[in-house]
């Protein structure tokens, strides 16, 4: 027979479980509005943009007959007569509906000159084709007799495509559907991605080399003095990024403050070119991102008791050995957090390189903005953004594997 004490213990356990469930439900209810807000204003729009890198619906919507006819085409020789007839009917219908421009723009992304090809064909195409549609189209423009012209149309047959993602990696599909590299003189985006990672890496390294001793010095000061120094570290945040970047243009130009100071000091004979190049990008980005390196390092170093190094010295360790074996390992979470914050922000920089850098110093975010606002090629902009997002996620994965977010100090 179950004792009264056992029944009371079970009732206590059930009551505690119900209390914990109520606490969890209350917590979920409190955070649910914020979660919905983030989904509606952050996750949703970004997700909608990234999906444009794999969605290709314009051509099959505007030219449905020919895209359906090309689905079983082998890409080795020109398609059958039925595809030519379907193309003529689609062009005629699209021109009448006023939708040909969207399809022409999409196909022109793949093959230069496709837009003018479609519009010329639409203007010269007769209402009724007597005889072969193939002969009529080739007579209008000989480009219709090229396999690549038809291959571009099949690559755009959607509704899902890898065209933009491959293009963002300087790859493409040939008319047979095989992935092939772009021509050497057309390889662009791999170089841009490498440049972006290189600039972000250099900026992160410089911030670490400057931020580590600064954070160490701050951690060794009294609370009052450290608060004043931290205020100076955070002072640039009171000014907008645009103003801080333009200020470097004033400082580094040929007739700027830096060149005038060097000339007056007799250190140089002629003004140095310090603006609109890679040097200016490094200087301006380090100036903006340095606080993001100092603050995580400071929070970690402040928590390390100075007695650890004194204990290492009392045990016979030289200062350098004590720093390498005792102090440095304890600051690794701060180093990882600072490098992660700086690097991830650096690879997405747009304003600073655009204002102080040259043509060869623009990073991948510049080209995302270019395709989104200049050419209105949302698919390409989304593909580049997806690559940038993938690089960011890879950095998170590396950090998690090496240090873990449970040790991150901010």
C-alpha positions in Angstrom: 0.0 0.0 0.0 1.4 3.4 -1.0 2.4 5.5 2.0 1.1 9.0 2.6 4.6 10.4 2.3 5.0 8.9 -1.2 1.7 10.4 -2.3 2.7 13.8 -1.0 6.1 13.5 -2.8 4.4 12.7 -6.1 1.9 15.6 -5.6 4.8 17.9 -4.9 6.6 16.8 -8.1 3.4 17.3 -10.2 2.8 20.7 -8.7 6.4 21.7 -9.4 6.1 20.5 -13.0 2.9 22.6 -13.4 4.6 25.6 -12.0 7.6 25.2 -14.4 5.2 24.9 -17.3 3.4 28.1 -16.3 6.7 29.9 -16.1 7.8 28.7 -19.5 4.4 29.6 -21.1 4.6 33.0 -19.5 8.1 33.5 -20.9 7.0 32.4 -24.4 4.0 34.8 -24.2 6.4 37.6 -23.3 8.8 36.9 -26.1 6.2 36.0 -28.8 5.5 39.6 -29.9 9.2 40.2 -30.3 9.6 37.0 -32.3 6.7 37.9 -34.5 8.1 41.4 -35.0 11.5 39.9 -36.1 9.9 37.4 -38.4 7.8 40.1 -40.1 10.5 42.8 -40.3 13.8 40.9 -40.5 13.6 37.2 -41.3 10.7 37.5 -43.7 12.1 40.3 -46.0 15.6 38.8 -46.0 14.2 35.3 -46.8 12.1 36.8 -49.6 15.1 38.5 -51.1 17.3 35.4 -50.9 14.7 33.3 -52.6 15.0 35.5 -55.7 18.4 33.9 -56.3 16.7 30.6 -57.2 13.4 31.7 -58.6 13.1 32.2 -62.3 9.5 32.7 -63.3 9.5 35.5 -65.9 10.4 33.6 -69.1 8.1 30.5 -68.5 5.3 32.9 -67.7 5.7 35.1 -70.7 6.9 32.5 -73.2 5.1 29.4 -72.0 4.9 27.4 -75.3 8.6 27.5 -76.3 9.9 26.9 -72.7 7.6 23.8 -72.6 8.9 22.6 -76.0 12.5 23.0 -74.9 12.3 20.9 -71.7 13.2 17.7 -73.6 15.6 19.3 -76.0 19.1 17.7 -75.9 21.0 21.0 -76.4 23.3 19.4 -79.0 21.5 20.6 -82.2 18.9 23.1 -83.0 15.4 22.2 -81.7 12.6 20.7 -83.7 10.2 22.8 -85.8 7.5 22.7 -83.1 9.8 24.8 -80.9 10.3 27.4 -83.6 6.5 27.6 -84.1 5.9 27.9 -80.4 8.6 30.7 -80.1 6.9 32.7 -82.9 3.5 32.4 -81.2 4.9 33.3 -77.8 6.7 36.4 -79.2 3.6 37.5 -81.0 1.4 37.1 -77.9 3.9 38.7 -75.5 4.2 41.7 -77.7 0.5 42.1 -77.9 0.2 41.9 -74.1 3.2 44.2 -73.5 5.1 41.6 -71.4 8.0 40.9 -73.8 10.4 43.4 -72.0 10.6 41.3 -68.8 11.5 38.1 -70.6 14.0 40.0 -72.8 15.7 41.5 -69.8 16.0 38.1 -68.1 17.5 36.5 -71.2 19.8 39.4 -71.7 21.4 38.6 -68.3 22.5 35.4 -69.9 23.4 36.3 -73.4 24.3 39.9 -74.3 22.1 41.3 -77.1 19.2 39.0 -76.4 16.9 42.0 -75.6 17.5 43.6 -79.0 17.1 40.2 -80.6 13.6 39.6 -79.2 12.4 43.1 -79.9 13.7 43.1 -83.4 12.1 39.7 -84.0 8.8 41.0 -82.5 8.7 44.0 -84.8 9.5 42.1 -88.0 7.6 38.9 -87.3 4.6 38.6 -89.6 1.1 37.9 -88.3 1.0 34.7 -90.2 4.1 32.7 -91.1 3.9 31.0 -94.5 6.0 27.9 -94.5 8.7 27.1 -92.0 8.9 29.1 -88.8 12.6 28.3 -88.6 13.3 29.9 -91.9 11.2 32.9 -91.0 13.0 33.5 -87.7 16.5 32.9 -89.1 15.7 35.4 -91.9 14.8 38.0 -89.3 18.1 37.4 -87.4 20.7 34.7 -88.0 21.3 34.5 -84.2 18.3 32.2 -84.0 20.4 29.6 -85.8 22.9 29.5 -82.9 22.5 26.8 -80.3 23.5 29.2 -77.5 20.5 31.4 -78.2 18.2 28.5 -77.5 20.3 27.3 -74.6 19.8 30.6 -72.8 16.0 30.2 -73.3 16.1 26.7 -71.8 18.2 27.8 -68.9 15.5 30.4 -68.1 12.7 27.9 -68.2 12.4 27.9 -64.4 10.6 28.0 -62.1 13.7 27.1 -60.1 17.1 27.9 -61.4 20.8 27.9 -60.4 21.7 30.5 -63.0 22.3 33.4 -60.6 24.1 31.3 -58.0 26.4 29.8 -60.7 27.0 33.3 -62.2 27.9 34.6 -58.7 30.6 32.0 -58.6 31.7 32.7 -62.2 30.2 29.5 -63.5 27.5 28.8 -66.1 25.6 26.0 -67.8 26.2 25.4 -71.5 23.5 24.6 -74.0 23.7 20.9 -73.0 23.1 21.7 -69.3 26.7 21.0 -68.1 28.4 23.4 -65.6 31.4 25.1 -67.1 33.6 28.0 -65.9 33.3 31.4 -67.4 35.9 32.7 -69.8 39.1 34.0 -68.1 38.3 37.6 -69.1 34.8 37.3 -67.6 35.8 36.0 -64.2 34.8 38.7 -61.7 32.9 37.5 -58.6 35.4 35.0 -57.2 38.0 37.8 -57.3 35.6 40.2 -55.6 34.8 37.6 -52.9 38.5 37.0 -52.4 39.1 40.7 -52.2 36.3 41.1 -49.6 37.6 38.3 -47.4 41.2 39.7 -47.7 40.2 43.3 -46.7 38.0 42.0 -43.9 40.9 39.8 -42.7 43.4 42.6 -42.7 41.1 44.9 -40.9 40.3 42.3 -38.3 44.1 41.6 -37.8 44.9 45.3 -37.4 42.0 45.8 -35.0 43.3 42.8 -32.9 46.9 44.1 -32.8 45.7 47.6 -31.8 42.8 46.5 -29.6 44.5 43.8 -27.5 47.0 46.1 -25.8 44.4 48.9 -25.5 42.0 46.5 -23.8 44.8 45.2 -21.5 45.7 48.7 -20.5 42.0 49.6 -19.8 41.6 46.4 -17.7 44.5 47.4 -15.4 43.1 50.9 -14.6 40.8 51.8 -11.7 37.1 51.8 -12.3 36.9 55.6 -12.5 39.8 55.9 -15.0 38.6 53.0 -17.0 35.2 54.5 -17.3 36.7 57.7 -18.7 38.8 55.8 -21.2 35.9 53.6 -22.3 33.9 56.8 -22.9 36.6 57.9 -25.3 36.6 54.5 -27.0 32.8 54.8 -27.5 32.9 58.5 -28.5 33.0 57.8 -32.3 29.6 56.1 -32.0 28.1 59.5 -31.3 28.8 60.4 -34.9 27.2 58.7 -37.9 29.3 56.3 -40.0 28.9 58.6 -43.1 30.3 61.6 -41.3 33.3 59.7 -39.9 34.1 58.3 -43.3 33.9 61.7 -45.0 36.1 63.1 -42.3 38.8 60.7 -43.5 38.5 62.1 -47.0 39.3 65.5 -45.6 42.2 64.2 -43.6 43.8 62.0 -46.2 43.4 64.0 -49.4 46.5 65.5 -51.1 45.9 68.9 -49.5 44.5 67.4 -46.3 45.7 67.6 -42.7 47.9 64.5 -42.8 49.8 65.5 -45.9 50.2 69.1 -44.7 51.6 67.8 -41.4 54.1 65.5 -43.1 55.2 68.2 -45.5 55.7 70.8 -42.7 57.7 68.3 -40.7 60.0 67.6 -43.7 59.2 63.9 -43.7 58.0 63.9 -47.3 58.9 66.0 -50.4 55.5 65.7 -52.2 52.0 64.9 -51.0 51.3 61.2 -50.7 48.3 59.5 -52.4 46.4 58.3 -49.3 42.8 58.5 -50.5 40.7 56.5 -53.0 42.9 53.5 -52.5 43.3 50.4 -50.4 45.2 52.2 -47.6 42.3 54.6 -47.1 39.9 51.7 -46.9 42.0 50.0 -44.2 42.4 53.2 -42.2 38.7 54.1 -42.3 37.4 50.6 -41.5 39.8 50.1 -38.6 38.7 53.4 -37.1 35.1 52.4 -37.3 35.5 48.8 -36.1 38.2 49.1 -33.5 35.7 49.5 -30.6 34.0 46.2 -31.5 37.4 44.5 -30.8 38.2 46.5 -27.6 35.0 45.9 -25.8 34.9 42.1 -25.8 38.6 41.9 -25.0 38.1 44.3 -22.1 35.2 42.4 -20.6 37.3 39.2 -20.6 40.5 40.8 -19.4 38.7 42.6 -16.6 37.6 39.2 -15.2 41.1 37.8 -15.1 42.7 38.3 -11.6 46.2 39.8 -11.7 47.2 37.3 -9.1 47.4 34.6 -11.8 50.4 36.2 -13.4 52.0 36.8 -10.0 51.5 33.2 -9.2 53.1 32.2 -12.5 56.1 34.4 -11.7 56.4 33.0 -8.2 56.6 29.5 -9.7 59.6 30.6 -11.9 57.8 31.5 -15.2 59.4 34.4 -17.1 56.9 37.2 -18.0 56.6 36.1 -21.6 56.0 32.5 -20.7 53.5 33.5 -18.0 51.7 35.6 -20.5 51.6 32.9 -23.2 50.8 30.0 -20.9 48.5 31.7 -18.3 47.1 35.0 -19.5 46.6 34.6 -23.3 44.6 31.3 -23.1 42.1 33.0 -20.8 41.6 35.8 -23.3 40.8 33.5 -26.2 37.0 33.9 -25.8 37.4 37.7 -26.0 39.7 37.4 -29.0 37.2 35.1 -30.8 34.2 37.3 -30.0 36.1 40.5 -31.1 37.4 38.9 -34.3 33.9 37.5 -35.1 32.2 40.9 -34.6 34.8 42.8 -36.6 35.1 40.3 -39.5 31.4 39.8 -40.0 30.8 43.5 -40.1 33.8 44.1 -42.3 32.7 41.7 -45.1 29.4 43.5 -45.4 30.8 47.1 -45.6 29.5 49.3 -48.3 29.7 53.0 -47.5 33.3 53.2 -46.4 34.9 51.5 -49.4 32.6 53.3 -51.7 33.6 56.7 -50.4 37.3 56.3 -49.7 38.3 53.4 -51.9 39.1 53.1 -55.6 37.6 51.0 -58.3 39.7 48.0 -57.3 38.8 48.3 -53.6 35.0 47.8 -53.7 33.7 44.8 -51.8 30.9 42.4 -52.5 28.2 44.6 -50.8 28.9 47.3 -53.4 28.0 44.9 -56.2 24.9 43.8 -54.3 23.8 47.4 -54.2 24.7 47.9 -57.8 22.6 45.0 -59.1 19.7 45.9 -56.8 19.5 49.7 -57.6 21.3 50.2 -60.9 20.5 47.3 -63.1 17.5 46.1 -61.1 18.8 42.5 -61.4 17.3 41.2 -58.1 18.3 37.6 -58.9 22.0 38.5 -59.1 21.8 40.8 -56.1 20.1 38.0 -54.1 22.7 35.4 -55.2 25.6 37.6 -54.0 23.8 38.3 -50.8 23.3 34.5 -50.3 27.1 34.0 -50.8 27.8 36.7 -48.2 25.2 35.1 -45.9 26.9 31.7 -46.4 30.3 33.1 -45.5 28.8 34.6 -42.4 27.3 31.3 -41.3 30.6 29.5 -42.0 32.3 31.9 -39.7 29.7 31.2 -37.0 30.3 27.5 -37.5 34.1 27.8 -37.2 33.8 29.9 -34.1 31.3 27.5 -32.5 33.7 24.6 -33.3 36.8 26.3 -32.0 35.5 28.2 -29.0 31.8 27.9 -28.6 29.2 30.6 -28.0 28.8 29.6 -24.4 32.3 31.1 -23.8 31.7 34.3 -25.7 32.2 37.4 -23.6 30.6 40.7 -24.6 
